[in-house]
Amino acid sequence: MVDGNDVIAVWRAAAEAIDRARSGEGPSFIEAKTYRIRGHMEAEPMILGRGRYRDDGEIAEWTKKCPVARLKAHLLDTKAATASVVDAIEGRVASIVDDAAVYAEAGEPANPELSFDLMFVGHSA
């Protein structure tokens, strides 16, 4: 089991699994424990009738373990990257996400009927 909120630990576990597979030792299973900060979907509060299944304290504790923030802190603390390099990476990622959002919003809406055919692609009844 690996801390799924620790990018470096996940990377090391994956590297070990890859080395194992490449050396002919077969497949590996990586159990990476993590936490979903946000709900399964944005309409969750409405669907739950404003009900809650997690308290704010639990969410706040896991928010402190954010994998991106942890990696950023590690890169800066170990001097593997400077603040300006990290800022440049964050800017590039934001730009990619913004471009993807513009592209998606400009596209044709998906046919809702496709959800019945595409939900479980590859599975037969």
N, C-alpha and C positions, 0 to 999 in steps of 0.2 A: 504494500500500500504506500502511496506517495501523496504528499500534500499537494493537491491540485491547484492551490493558490500560490505555489512556489514555482515560478517559471523555470528556475534553474534545476530544481529537483525533478520536475516533469521532463525537462530536456535530458537530464542524466539517465532517467529511467527509460526514456525512449531510445537513447543511444545504446544502452545496454541491450534492450530488446532487439534493436537493429543488428548489433554485432552478433548476438546470439543467432538470429535468423540467417545472417550472411555466412556464419560458420557452419551452418547445417544442423544446428541444434533444435530447430523447429520454432514454432510460434511462441509468443509470450502473451501474457495477460497483464495489463497495467491497470491497477485500481487507483484512480486519482480522486481523492475526496475533495469536493469543493462545495460551494453554496451559491444558490441563485439569489442575488440581492433583490432583484425585481420579480414581480409575479410572472406566471406563465404567459400572461398576455396583459395588455394595458387595460382591458375591460374587467379585469379580475375583481376589483372592489364592487363594481356594479353587479356582476354575476353572483358574488357571494353576499349580496344584499348588505354591503358595507361590513360584513363579517370579517374576522381576521383569523388566520391560523398561525401567525407568528407575531411576536410582540416587537415593538420598536427597539428594545434593548438587544435582542438577538440579532436583528438586522444591523444595528450599529456596530456590534462586535465583529461581525463578518465583514462589514464595510472597511474596517481597519485592516483587514487582511487582503485587500484588493491586490490581485496579482500584478497589475500594471504599476500601481504605486510602489509595491514592494520591489519590483525589478528596477524601477527608476531610482529608488533610494539605494539599492545595492550598487547600481552602476556609478552613482555619484559618490557613495561612501568608499568604494574600493578604487575610485578614480579610474574606472574602466571607461568612463565617458565624462565629458565636461557638461556643465549646465547648458551651454550653447548647442552642443551636439544633441542632447536630449530634447531641447526645445525644437531643434530642426526636425528631428524624427517625429515629434508630436505634431508639428505643423504639417509635415508631409502626410501623415496618417489622416489628419483632419481634412486635408485637401482631397485625398482619395475618397473618404467617406462622403464629403460634400458632393463630389463629382458623381458618385454612385447614386446618391439621393436625387440629384437633378436628372440623371438618366432614367431612373425608375419612375419619377413623377411625370416625365415627358412621354413615357411609353403608354401603349394601349392597356387599359385595365384588363386583367385576366377574366376569362369567362368563369363565373362561379360554378357552373355545371362541371367544369373540369375537375373540381375537387373530388367528385365521386370516382373519377377514373384515375386520378393521380395520387390519391391519398396513400395507397399501399401498392405502389408500383412494384411489380415483380412478385407479388403474392397472389396466389389463386385461392378461390373459395373452396 
